[in-house]
Amino acid sequence: MNHADWIGFIGVFQILLAYTLNVSGRLEKNSLTFILLNLFGGILACLASVLMKYIPFIILEGVWSIVSLIALIKRKN
């Protein structure tokens, strides 16, 4: 596996971990941990997609990161 694969793996793992913990009732959707796992996971997955030049996932993970960032900003207010 190359660097892009490892970056993507870590990012996707964070997103899936957040989802699994939320569905199992261990993390609320408004918790800081949930939002940060999604934000940093999305950023890493987006970066890996940029390195692989795969436009559909750049868009998907870019939007995922923006939505998570908005949730973080709203949480602080």
N, C-alpha and C positions, 0 to 999 in steps of 0.2 A: 504494500500500500504506500502511496505517495503522501506528500504533505496535505494536498487538497482533500484526499480521502479521510485522513485523520481529523482535519478541521471539521469536515462535514459530519463525520461520525460523532464527534463530541457535541456538536450543535444539535443534531437530530436526537441524540441521547437525552440532552437537557429538555428538549421540547416533549419528548415522549415520557420522560420522568415527571414533568409537570402535569401532563395529561393524566397519567396513571394515578398519581397522588390525588389529583382533583376528583377523578371518577370514584376512587376508593374512599373518598370523604376525609382524606388526611390533610388536604390543602384546600382552602377556600379560593375562589376565583379572584377575589380582591386582595389576597394576601401578598405581601411584598415578595416572598419567596417564589410564589407562582408567577408573578409578573416578571421578576428578574430572570427566572429560568427560561421563560418564553423569549424575553428580550435578548439575552445573550446567546441562547440557542439559535434564535432566528438570525442574529448577526453572524454567528459562525457558519451556519448553513448557507447564508447568502454569500459570504466570503468564499466558501468552497465552490459554490456555483459560479461565481465570477472567475475563479481560477480555472474552472473546467469549461468556462464560456458556454454555459447552459442557460439560455435566456428564460425559459419558462420558470425555472426554479429561482432565478435571480428575482423575478417579479414576485413569485409566491413568498419567498423568505424575506424579501424587502418589505412587502406589505405586512407580513407577520411581525416584523421588527417595528415598523411604524405604529401599528395597532398596539403593540405592547408598550411602546414609548408613550403613547397617548394615555394608556391606562395608568402608567406610572405617574405621569404629570397630574392626571385627575386625582389619583390617590393622595398626592401631596397637598392638594388644595382642600 
